[in-house]
C-alpha cells in the first residue's frame, strides 16, 4: 500500500520537496499546533501523543527516502548469484558472493550480491550459493556433425584416417539430414559441458546454423570449401557460391557468425583460398582454415613450394583480414612473426593433437608473442571423440609443462583465458563475449562446487582448470536465454536425438560393408 494512504502527513512532506515549507518547518508547525499557545515555555509541556506526532515527521522523511530508493531500482530480466563470479575482465576479478544482472541479451552489471541486489530488481533469479559463475566456454575449432562418426576409426595417422575411413564414410552418408542430427547431438554434448560458443568447419552449414539456433548456442560456422567433390558441392566454385549464400542469410544474426572455410592449402587451390579471403573481407566475417597441423603438411609445402603453409598463405594475401587457423603445431619463428603482424588467431586442440600424434604446439611462446590462441576440441570422430573443454584446459596446461620441463609454464589462469577471453579474441569477438562484463552478451555457466573433487577450495581458477569437470556444469545461459537448468537441456529433445544417433550408427555400418 502506498505511503500516502498510511500517513496523512505524507502529502505535506511531499509538497515540501516541491517548494513548500521543508520538513523542519512542518515539524515546528505541528509542534505549535499541538502544544497550544505558541509560547516557548508553555510549549514544553507536551503529552506523549504530541511527542509522537512531532517525531513522526523526520521518521516519515526517512520512509520517503527509502521508498524513493525502492522506486529507483532498475528492473532486469535476470539476476544470477553464486559463491564466486569469475569475470575474466581486464583485472581478472574473482568476486566472492557475486552476482550478475542481465537485461535482454546483455549483461547490465556485475558485482557482489549485496551491490547488485541494492541496484536491481529481477523478474527471475538463479541463486547458486555453492557454484561458480563463469563466462561460457569457447570452442575455437570442431566439426560438429562428425559426432555421428564417433569411434568409427581410431588409433590411426591423420592422412590414413581421412583418406581410408572418413572421406569414404562421408561420401556415402553425409546428407543435410545427417548434418542436422549430428549437429544436434554435438550441441547436446557441448551445452552440457559448458560450451556456449563453438567454431565449426563442415558441409551444409546452413543446416548446422538452424540446429545451432534450435539448441540456443552461439556458432562461428565455416562453410567448407575443398578441391574435390563433397556432399554439398561438386566443385570449389559451387562451394564458394554456397558460402556466399550462407553468409548473406546469417551475417546479421544474433547467434550465428557465418564464415568461408577453405579446408587447407593441401586440399584447396590458391585461387579458391584467395576468393574465400575476398568474400570474408567483403562481408566482414572471419575466414577459417586448417594450418600447420602436421609435420608432413609443412614438409610437403616446403618441398613443393619452398615455403611453409603460413608463408604460402601470406604470399597470396590470404592472411589480410580476420583469420582463424586451426592447430598451428608446426610453426617456425618466422611463421609466428607473420601471424602476429597479421593479427591471425589460432585454435589449439591438445586432445586431437595428442591422439593423432601430430605434435605439441608451442602454446606458451605463441601467447607470449601476443598471438591470440584459443582452445578447440576438433572432430568427434577419431581425433578426439568428445567435446569437453574442461578436458582441453587440463591437458593444454600439462602438455606445455611436460614439453618445456617447467611446471610454471601455462598456469591455470592463462589456460582459462584461452577457453574464454583469449578464444574470443582469436575469433574477433572479444568485444561481445569471453568475459562477464557490463555491455557484453550474457553467455554464462554455473558450475557446481559440491562434488568431492571440488572440495576443499583454495583457488577457484585452479579448481576450474585442474579439478572441475564438464559434468559439474549445472546451468547455462546464452545470449540472455537460459538453455540448461539443473542439467536439463531446455531447448532440445535429448531422447529423440540419442535415438536418431543410434539409427545412423546402423546406417553407417551397413554403408561401409
ROTIRO-133314 format. One record per residue (C-alpha): residue number from 1; residue in three letters; x, y, z. Coordinates in nm, 2 decimals. Layout:
<sites>
- n,res,X,Y,Z
- NUM,ala,X,Y,Z
...
</sites>
This chain:
<sites>
- n,res,X,Y,Z
- 1,unk,0.00,0.00,0.00
- 2,unk,0.14,0.34,-0.09
- 3,unk,0.26,0.56,0.20
- 4,unk,0.01,0.84,0.15
- 5,unk,-0.27,0.61,0.25
- 6,unk,-0.09,0.51,0.56
- 7,unk,0.03,0.85,0.68
- 8,unk,-0.17,1.17,0.64
- 9,unk,0.15,1.38,0.68
- 10,unk,0.29,1.23,0.36
- 11,unk,0.12,1.49,0.14
- 12,unk,0.27,1.78,0.34
- 13,unk,0.62,1.63,0.33
- 14,unk,0.60,1.55,-0.04
- 15,unk,0.49,1.91,-0.12
- 16,unk,0.78,2.05,0.08
- 17,unk,1.01,1.88,-0.17
- 18,unk,0.84,2.08,-0.45
- 19,unk,0.90,2.42,-0.29
- 20,unk,0.65,2.42,0.01
- 21,unk,0.78,2.45,0.36
- 22,unk,1.05,2.20,0.44
- 23,unk,1.00,1.91,0.69
- 24,unk,1.16,2.12,0.97
- 25,unk,0.90,2.39,0.92
- 26,unk,0.62,2.14,0.91
- 27,unk,0.76,1.99,1.23
- 28,unk,0.75,2.33,1.40
- 29,unk,0.40,2.39,1.27
- 30,unk,0.29,2.06,1.41
- 31,unk,0.46,2.13,1.74
- 32,unk,0.29,2.47,1.78
- 33,unk,-0.04,2.34,1.67
- 34,unk,-0.05,2.06,1.93
- 35,unk,0.13,2.24,2.21
- 36,unk,-0.12,2.52,2.21
- 37,unk,-0.01,2.87,2.29
- 38,unk,0.29,2.94,2.08
- 39,unk,0.48,3.05,2.40
- 40,unk,0.80,2.85,2.41
- 41,unk,0.78,2.80,2.78
- 42,unk,0.42,2.67,2.76
- 43,unk,0.50,2.46,2.46
- 44,unk,0.75,2.25,2.66
- 45,unk,0.45,2.08,2.82
- 46,unk,0.37,1.82,2.56
- 47,unk,0.19,1.49,2.61
- 48,unk,0.33,1.16,2.48
- 49,unk,0.08,1.16,2.19
- 50,unk,0.21,1.51,2.09
- 51,unk,0.57,1.38,2.11
- 52,unk,0.49,1.10,1.86
- 53,unk,0.32,1.35,1.63
- 54,unk,0.63,1.56,1.63
- 55,unk,0.87,1.27,1.60
- 56,unk,0.69,1.11,1.31
- 57,unk,0.79,1.39,1.07
- 58,unk,1.16,1.30,1.04
- 59,unk,1.06,0.94,1.06
- 60,unk,0.83,0.98,0.76
- 61,unk,1.10,1.17,0.58
- 62,unk,1.32,0.86,0.63
- 63,unk,1.04,0.64,0.49
- 64,unk,1.01,0.87,0.19
- 65,unk,1.38,0.84,0.12
- 66,unk,1.37,0.46,0.15
- 67,unk,1.06,0.45,-0.07
- 68,unk,1.22,0.66,-0.34
- 69,unk,1.52,0.43,-0.34
- 70,unk,1.30,0.13,-0.39
- 71,unk,1.13,0.30,-0.69
- 72,unk,1.48,0.40,-0.83
- 73,unk,1.59,0.03,-0.85
- 74,unk,1.64,-0.08,-1.21
- 75,unk,1.44,-0.36,-1.35
- 76,unk,1.63,-0.65,-1.51
- 77,unk,1.53,-0.99,-1.65
- 78,unk,1.77,-1.20,-1.45
- 79,unk,2.00,-1.19,-1.16
- 80,unk,2.24,-1.48,-1.12
- 81,unk,2.43,-1.51,-0.79
- 82,unk,2.69,-1.76,-0.68
- 83,unk,2.96,-1.83,-0.43
- 84,unk,3.21,-1.69,-0.68
- 85,unk,3.19,-1.50,-1.01
- 86,unk,3.49,-1.54,-1.24
- 87,unk,3.47,-1.23,-1.46
- 88,unk,3.77,-1.27,-1.69
- 89,unk,3.76,-0.89,-1.72
- 90,unk,4.08,-0.68,-1.77
- 91,unk,4.16,-0.71,-1.40
- 92,unk,4.07,-1.08,-1.40
- 93,unk,3.85,-1.02,-1.09
- 94,unk,3.70,-1.31,-0.90
- 95,unk,3.41,-1.18,-0.69
- 96,unk,3.32,-1.38,-0.38
- 97,unk,2.94,-1.39,-0.31
- 98,unk,2.90,-1.23,-0.65
- 99,unk,2.61,-1.16,-0.88
- 100,unk,2.53,-1.07,-1.24
- 101,unk,2.24,-0.86,-1.37
- 102,unk,2.11,-0.94,-1.72
- 103,unk,1.86,-0.75,-1.93
- 104,unk,1.76,-0.89,-2.27
- 105,unk,2.07,-1.03,-2.45
- 106,unk,2.33,-0.85,-2.24
- 107,unk,2.49,-0.82,-1.90
- 108,unk,2.40,-0.50,-1.72
- 109,unk,2.62,-0.52,-1.42
- 110,unk,2.84,-0.75,-1.22
- 111,unk,2.95,-0.71,-0.85
- 112,unk,2.89,-0.85,-0.51
- 113,unk,2.54,-0.98,-0.44
- 114,unk,2.48,-0.70,-0.20
- 115,unk,2.57,-0.44,-0.46
- 116,unk,2.36,-0.60,-0.74
- 117,unk,2.06,-0.65,-0.51
- 118,unk,2.07,-0.29,-0.40
- 119,unk,2.06,-0.16,-0.75
- 120,unk,1.83,-0.40,-0.94
- 121,unk,1.51,-0.59,-0.91
- 122,unk,1.48,-0.90,-1.13
- 123,unk,1.19,-1.08,-1.29
- 124,unk,1.37,-1.41,-1.25
- 125,unk,1.66,-1.52,-1.03
- 126,unk,1.91,-1.81,-1.03
- 127,unk,2.07,-1.84,-0.69
- 128,unk,2.36,-2.09,-0.67
- 129,unk,2.52,-2.05,-0.33
- 130,unk,2.76,-2.33,-0.39
- 131,unk,2.86,-2.27,-0.75
- 132,unk,3.10,-2.06,-0.95
- 133,unk,2.95,-1.84,-1.23
- 134,unk,3.19,-1.81,-1.52
- 135,unk,3.19,-1.70,-1.88
- 136,unk,3.06,-1.96,-2.12
- 137,unk,3.35,-2.16,-2.27
- 138,unk,3.45,-2.10,-2.63
- 139,unk,3.55,-2.39,-2.86
- 140,unk,3.76,-2.24,-3.14
- 141,unk,3.77,-2.55,-3.37
- 142,unk,3.55,-2.85,-3.42
- 143,unk,3.34,-3.04,-3.68
- 144,unk,3.00,-3.08,-3.51
- 145,unk,2.82,-3.33,-3.74
- 146,unk,3.10,-3.58,-3.72
- 147,unk,2.96,-3.67,-3.38
- 148,unk,2.78,-3.94,-3.57
- 149,unk,3.12,-4.09,-3.67
- 150,unk,3.24,-4.10,-3.31
- 151,unk,3.47,-4.40,-3.27
- 152,unk,3.44,-4.51,-3.63
- 153,unk,3.82,-4.53,-3.68
- 154,unk,4.06,-4.47,-3.40
- 155,unk,4.44,-4.50,-3.34
- 156,unk,4.54,-4.40,-3.70
- 157,unk,4.76,-4.14,-3.86
- 158,unk,4.57,-3.83,-3.98
- 159,unk,4.61,-3.89,-4.36
- 160,unk,4.52,-4.26,-4.33
- 161,unk,4.23,-4.18,-4.11
- 162,unk,4.10,-3.92,-4.35
- 163,unk,4.16,-4.09,-4.68
- 164,unk,4.07,-4.45,-4.60
- 165,unk,3.79,-4.41,-4.35
- 166,unk,3.64,-4.06,-4.30
- 167,unk,3.63,-3.93,-4.66
- 168,unk,3.46,-4.26,-4.78
- 169,unk,3.22,-4.27,-4.49
- 170,unk,3.13,-3.91,-4.56
- 171,unk,3.07,-3.97,-4.93
- 172,unk,2.82,-4.25,-4.85
- 173,unk,2.64,-4.10,-4.56
- 174,unk,2.66,-3.72,-4.53
- 175,unk,2.33,-3.55,-4.62
- 176,unk,2.15,-3.25,-4.49
- 177,unk,1.96,-3.48,-4.26
- 178,unk,2.28,-3.64,-4.13
- 179,unk,2.43,-3.30,-4.06
- 180,unk,2.12,-3.18,-3.88
- 181,unk,2.11,-3.48,-3.63
- 182,unk,2.49,-3.49,-3.60
- 183,unk,2.49,-3.12,-3.51
- 184,unk,2.20,-3.16,-3.26
- 185,unk,2.39,-3.45,-3.09
- 186,unk,2.71,-3.23,-3.07
- 187,unk,2.52,-2.93,-2.94
- 188,unk,2.36,-3.15,-2.67
- 189,unk,2.70,-3.27,-2.56
- 190,unk,2.86,-2.92,-2.58
- 191,unk,2.60,-2.74,-2.38
- 192,unk,2.60,-2.99,-2.10
- 193,unk,2.97,-2.94,-2.06
- 194,unk,2.97,-2.56,-2.06
- 195,unk,3.04,-2.46,-2.42
- 196,unk,2.84,-2.16,-2.52
- 197,unk,3.02,-2.07,-2.85
- 198,unk,3.17,-2.32,-3.09
- 199,unk,3.36,-2.28,-3.42
- 200,unk,3.27,-2.53,-3.69
- 201,unk,3.40,-2.64,-4.03
- 202,unk,3.18,-2.87,-4.23
- 203,unk,2.93,-2.91,-4.50
- 204,unk,2.56,-2.79,-4.52
- 205,unk,2.65,-2.51,-4.28
- 206,unk,2.30,-2.35,-4.32
- 207,unk,2.16,-2.67,-4.17
- 208,unk,2.42,-2.65,-3.89
- 209,unk,2.31,-2.29,-3.83
- 210,unk,1.95,-2.40,-3.79
- 211,unk,2.03,-2.68,-3.55
- 212,unk,2.26,-2.44,-3.35
- 213,unk,1.99,-2.18,-3.32
- 214,unk,1.75,-2.45,-3.21
- 215,unk,1.99,-2.55,-2.93
- 216,unk,2.03,-2.19,-2.84
- 217,unk,2.41,-2.20,-2.88
- 218,unk,2.64,-1.94,-3.04
- 219,unk,2.82,-2.06,-3.35
- 220,unk,3.10,-1.93,-3.57
- 221,unk,3.02,-2.16,-3.86
- 222,unk,3.25,-2.21,-4.16
- 223,unk,3.12,-2.35,-4.48
- 224,unk,3.39,-2.59,-4.60
- 225,unk,3.54,-2.52,-4.95
- 226,unk,3.76,-2.80,-5.08
- 227,unk,3.92,-2.91,-5.41
- 228,unk,3.72,-3.23,-5.47
- 229,unk,3.35,-3.33,-5.48
- 230,unk,3.19,-3.33,-5.14
- 231,unk,2.83,-3.40,-5.02
- 232,unk,2.71,-3.04,-5.07
- 233,unk,2.93,-2.92,-5.36
- 234,unk,3.07,-3.09,-5.66
- 235,unk,3.33,-2.81,-5.73
- 236,unk,3.51,-2.55,-5.53
- 237,unk,3.32,-2.28,-5.72
- 238,unk,2.99,-2.44,-5.61
- 239,unk,3.13,-2.44,-5.26
- 240,unk,3.21,-2.07,-5.28
- 241,unk,2.86,-1.99,-5.41
- 242,unk,2.70,-2.18,-5.13
- 243,unk,2.92,-2.00,-4.88
- 244,unk,2.82,-1.65,-5.01
- 245,unk,2.45,-1.75,-4.99
- 246,unk,2.51,-1.87,-4.63
- 247,unk,2.68,-1.55,-4.53
- 248,unk,2.41,-1.33,-4.67
- 249,unk,2.15,-1.52,-4.48
- 250,unk,2.32,-1.51,-4.14
- 251,unk,2.56,-1.22,-4.14
- 252,unk,2.33,-1.01,-3.91
- 253,unk,2.22,-1.30,-3.68
- 254,unk,2.25,-1.26,-3.31
- 255,unk,2.38,-1.61,-3.26
- 256,unk,2.55,-1.71,-3.59
- 257,unk,2.87,-1.57,-3.74
- 258,unk,2.89,-1.72,-4.09
- 259,unk,3.24,-1.77,-4.25
- 260,unk,3.41,-1.92,-4.55
- 261,unk,3.63,-2.22,-4.46
- 262,unk,3.88,-2.33,-4.72
- 263,unk,3.99,-2.66,-4.58
- 264,unk,4.37,-2.63,-4.61
- 265,unk,4.65,-2.54,-4.85
- 266,unk,4.70,-2.91,-4.95
- 267,unk,4.33,-2.96,-5.04
- 268,unk,4.23,-2.62,-5.18
- 269,unk,4.38,-2.43,-5.47
- 270,unk,4.53,-2.09,-5.41
- 271,unk,4.28,-1.91,-5.63
- 272,unk,3.99,-2.06,-5.43
- 273,unk,4.15,-1.96,-5.10
- 274,unk,4.20,-1.60,-5.24
- 275,unk,3.83,-1.59,-5.33
- 276,unk,3.74,-1.71,-4.98
- 277,unk,3.96,-1.43,-4.84
- 278,unk,3.79,-1.17,-5.06
- 279,unk,3.45,-1.29,-4.96
- 280,unk,3.53,-1.28,-4.59
- 281,unk,3.66,-0.92,-4.62
- 282,unk,3.36,-0.81,-4.83
- 283,unk,3.12,-0.92,-4.56
- 284,unk,3.34,-0.85,-4.26
- 285,unk,3.34,-1.21,-4.13
- 286,unk,3.64,-1.44,-4.04
- 287,unk,3.80,-1.70,-4.26
- 288,unk,3.87,-2.04,-4.11
- 289,unk,4.14,-2.28,-4.23
- 290,unk,4.34,-2.57,-4.11
- 291,unk,4.70,-2.46,-4.07
- 292,unk,5.03,-2.64,-4.00
- 293,unk,4.87,-2.93,-3.83
- 294,unk,5.12,-3.20,-3.92
- 295,unk,5.49,-3.22,-4.00
- 296,unk,5.40,-3.38,-4.32
- 297,unk,5.19,-3.08,-4.43
- 298,unk,5.48,-2.85,-4.36
- 299,unk,5.75,-3.07,-4.52
- 300,unk,5.54,-3.11,-4.84
- 301,unk,5.48,-2.74,-4.86
- 302,unk,5.85,-2.66,-4.83
- 303,unk,5.94,-2.94,-5.08
- 304,unk,5.68,-2.83,-5.34
- 305,unk,5.67,-2.46,-5.29
- 306,unk,5.98,-2.37,-5.08
- 307,unk,5.76,-2.21,-4.83
- 308,unk,5.58,-2.31,-4.51
- 309,unk,5.20,-2.32,-4.51
- 310,unk,5.19,-1.98,-4.33
- 311,unk,5.43,-1.83,-4.58
- 312,unk,5.21,-1.97,-4.86
- 313,unk,4.90,-1.80,-4.72
- 314,unk,5.10,-1.48,-4.67
- 315,unk,5.22,-1.49,-5.03
- 316,unk,4.87,-1.50,-5.17
- 317,unk,4.73,-1.24,-4.93
- 318,unk,4.51,-1.49,-4.75
- 319,unk,4.60,-1.35,-4.41
- 320,unk,4.49,-1.00,-4.49
- 321,unk,4.18,-1.00,-4.27
- 322,unk,4.02,-1.18,-3.98
- 323,unk,4.15,-1.54,-3.99
- 324,unk,4.14,-1.83,-3.75
- 325,unk,4.40,-2.10,-3.82
- 326,unk,4.33,-2.44,-3.66
- 327,unk,4.61,-2.62,-3.49
- 328,unk,4.93,-2.42,-3.56
- 329,unk,5.15,-2.70,-3.43
- 330,unk,5.45,-2.68,-3.67
- 331,unk,5.51,-2.31,-3.67
- 332,unk,5.86,-2.16,-3.71
- 333,unk,5.97,-1.83,-3.56
- 334,unk,5.92,-1.67,-3.90
- 335,unk,5.56,-1.81,-3.92
- 336,unk,5.48,-1.67,-3.58
- 337,unk,5.61,-1.33,-3.67
- 338,unk,5.38,-1.33,-3.98
- 339,unk,5.08,-1.44,-3.77
- 340,unk,5.15,-1.17,-3.51
- 341,unk,5.18,-0.90,-3.78
- 342,unk,4.85,-1.01,-3.94
- 343,unk,4.65,-1.05,-3.62
- 344,unk,4.57,-1.41,-3.71
- 345,unk,4.40,-1.61,-3.44
- 346,unk,4.48,-1.98,-3.37
- 347,unk,4.30,-2.28,-3.22
- 348,unk,4.49,-2.52,-3.00
- 349,unk,4.35,-2.87,-2.99
- 350,unk,4.55,-3.06,-2.74
- 351,unk,4.34,-3.39,-2.73
- 352,unk,4.33,-3.41,-3.10
- 353,unk,4.70,-3.33,-3.15
- 354,unk,4.79,-3.59,-2.88
- 355,unk,4.56,-3.87,-3.01
- 356,unk,4.68,-3.83,-3.37
- 357,unk,5.04,-3.78,-3.25
- 358,unk,5.05,-3.47,-3.46
- 359,unk,5.28,-3.29,-3.21
- 360,unk,5.26,-3.03,-2.94
- 361,unk,5.21,-2.67,-3.03
- 362,unk,5.44,-2.41,-2.88
- 363,unk,5.15,-2.25,-2.70
- 364,unk,5.34,-2.06,-2.43
- 365,unk,5.56,-1.90,-2.69
- 366,unk,5.27,-1.82,-2.92
- 367,unk,5.08,-1.65,-2.64
- 368,unk,5.39,-1.47,-2.52
- 369,unk,5.42,-1.31,-2.86
- 370,unk,5.06,-1.18,-2.83
- 371,unk,4.90,-1.41,-3.08
- 372,unk,4.55,-1.50,-2.97
- 373,unk,4.52,-1.87,-2.93
- 374,unk,4.20,-2.03,-2.81
- 375,unk,4.12,-2.39,-2.73
- 376,unk,3.94,-2.64,-2.96
- 377,unk,3.81,-2.99,-2.94
- 378,unk,3.84,-3.08,-3.31
- 379,unk,3.65,-3.36,-3.46
- 380,unk,3.43,-3.61,-3.26
- 381,unk,3.55,-3.89,-3.49
- 382,unk,3.90,-4.03,-3.44
- 383,unk,4.08,-3.71,-3.35
- 384,unk,3.92,-3.65,-3.01
- 385,unk,3.58,-3.83,-2.97
- 386,unk,3.43,-3.58,-2.73
- 387,unk,3.36,-3.20,-2.70
- 388,unk,3.46,-3.14,-2.34
- 389,unk,3.66,-2.81,-2.30
- 390,unk,3.73,-2.89,-1.93
- 391,unk,3.94,-3.17,-2.05
- 392,unk,4.11,-2.95,-2.31
- 393,unk,4.20,-2.69,-2.04
- 394,unk,4.36,-2.95,-1.82
- 395,unk,4.55,-3.12,-2.10
- 396,unk,4.67,-2.79,-2.25
- 397,unk,4.83,-2.69,-1.93
- 398,unk,5.00,-3.02,-1.87
- 399,unk,5.13,-3.07,-2.22
- 400,unk,5.31,-2.74,-2.20
- 401,unk,5.46,-2.82,-1.87
- 402,unk,5.59,-3.16,-1.96
- 403,unk,5.73,-3.05,-2.30
- 404,unk,5.91,-2.75,-2.15
- 405,unk,6.01,-2.94,-1.84
- 406,unk,5.88,-2.64,-1.65
- 407,unk,5.58,-2.67,-1.41
- 408,unk,5.54,-2.29,-1.40
- 409,unk,5.46,-2.28,-1.77
- 410,unk,5.09,-2.23,-1.86
- 411,unk,4.94,-2.15,-1.52
- 412,unk,4.57,-2.21,-1.47
- 413,unk,4.47,-1.86,-1.53
- 414,unk,4.63,-1.85,-1.87
- 415,unk,4.46,-2.17,-1.97
- 416,unk,4.12,-2.04,-1.85
- 417,unk,4.19,-1.73,-2.06
- 418,unk,4.23,-1.95,-2.37
- 419,unk,3.89,-2.11,-2.31
- 420,unk,3.72,-1.77,-2.26
- 421,unk,3.85,-1.42,-2.34
- 422,unk,4.16,-1.52,-2.55
- 423,unk,3.95,-1.76,-2.75
- 424,unk,3.70,-1.48,-2.81
- 425,unk,3.99,-1.26,-2.93
- 426,unk,4.11,-1.53,-3.17
- 427,unk,3.77,-1.52,-3.33
- 428,unk,3.75,-1.14,-3.33
- 429,unk,3.46,-1.15,-3.08
- 430,unk,3.62,-1.03,-2.76
- 431,unk,3.41,-0.71,-2.76
- 432,unk,3.10,-0.93,-2.74
- 433,unk,3.18,-1.25,-2.55
- 434,unk,3.45,-1.41,-2.34
- 435,unk,3.41,-1.23,-2.01
- 436,unk,3.14,-1.13,-1.76
- 437,unk,3.13,-0.75,-1.81
- 438,unk,2.86,-0.49,-1.84
- 439,unk,2.76,-0.45,-2.21
- 440,unk,2.87,-0.79,-2.32
- 441,unk,2.64,-1.08,-2.43
- 442,unk,2.50,-1.28,-2.15
- 443,unk,2.68,-1.61,-2.21
- 444,unk,2.74,-1.77,-1.87
- 445,unk,2.77,-2.10,-1.69
- 446,unk,2.71,-2.20,-1.33
- 447,unk,2.95,-2.49,-1.22
- 448,unk,2.87,-2.68,-0.91
- 449,unk,3.13,-2.69,-0.63
- 450,unk,2.98,-2.96,-0.41
- 451,unk,3.14,-3.27,-0.56
- 452,unk,3.42,-3.45,-0.38
- 453,unk,3.67,-3.34,-0.65
- 454,unk,3.57,-2.98,-0.59
- 455,unk,3.65,-2.97,-0.22
- 456,unk,3.84,-2.81,-0.04
- 457,unk,3.85,-2.48,-0.23
- 458,unk,4.17,-2.26,-0.22
- 459,unk,4.18,-2.12,-0.57
- 460,unk,3.86,-2.12,-0.78
- 461,unk,4.06,-2.06,-1.10
- 462,unk,4.29,-2.36,-1.04
- 463,unk,3.99,-2.57,-0.95
- 464,unk,3.82,-2.48,-1.28
- 465,unk,4.12,-2.60,-1.48
- 466,unk,4.25,-2.89,-1.29
- 467,unk,3.96,-3.04,-1.09
- 468,unk,3.62,-2.95,-1.21
- 469,unk,3.45,-3.15,-1.49
- 470,unk,3.22,-3.08,-1.77
- 471,unk,2.96,-3.28,-1.58
- 472,unk,2.97,-3.02,-1.30
- 473,unk,2.81,-2.76,-1.52
- 474,unk,2.46,-2.71,-1.38
- 475,unk,2.31,-2.41,-1.57
- 476,unk,2.39,-2.25,-1.90
- 477,unk,2.27,-1.91,-2.04
- 478,unk,2.35,-1.80,-2.40
- 479,unk,2.25,-1.45,-2.52
- 480,unk,2.04,-1.39,-2.21
- 481,unk,1.84,-1.71,-2.26
- 482,unk,1.85,-1.99,-2.01
- 483,unk,1.91,-2.31,-2.21
- 484,unk,2.02,-2.55,-1.93
- 485,unk,1.88,-2.56,-1.58
- 486,unk,1.98,-2.82,-1.32
- 487,unk,2.15,-3.01,-1.61
- 488,unk,1.83,-3.04,-1.80
- 489,unk,1.86,-2.90,-2.16
- 490,unk,1.56,-2.68,-2.21
- 491,unk,1.59,-2.64,-2.59
- 492,unk,1.65,-2.99,-2.72
- 493,unk,1.47,-3.33,-2.70
- 494,unk,1.76,-3.54,-2.58
- 495,unk,1.57,-3.86,-2.60
- 496,unk,1.49,-3.81,-2.97
- 497,unk,1.84,-3.71,-3.05
- 498,unk,2.00,-4.01,-2.89
- 499,unk,1.76,-4.24,-3.06
- 500,unk,1.83,-4.09,-3.40
- 501,unk,2.21,-4.12,-3.34
- 502,unk,2.16,-4.50,-3.29
- 503,unk,1.96,-4.52,-3.62
- 504,unk,2.25,-4.35,-3.80
- 505,unk,2.50,-4.59,-3.64
- 506,unk,2.32,-4.88,-3.81
- 507,unk,2.31,-4.70,-4.15
- 508,unk,2.68,-4.61,-4.13
- 509,unk,2.78,-4.97,-4.05
- 510,unk,2.58,-5.10,-4.34
- 511,unk,2.72,-4.84,-4.58
- 512,unk,3.08,-4.95,-4.52
- 513,unk,3.03,-5.32,-4.58
</sites>
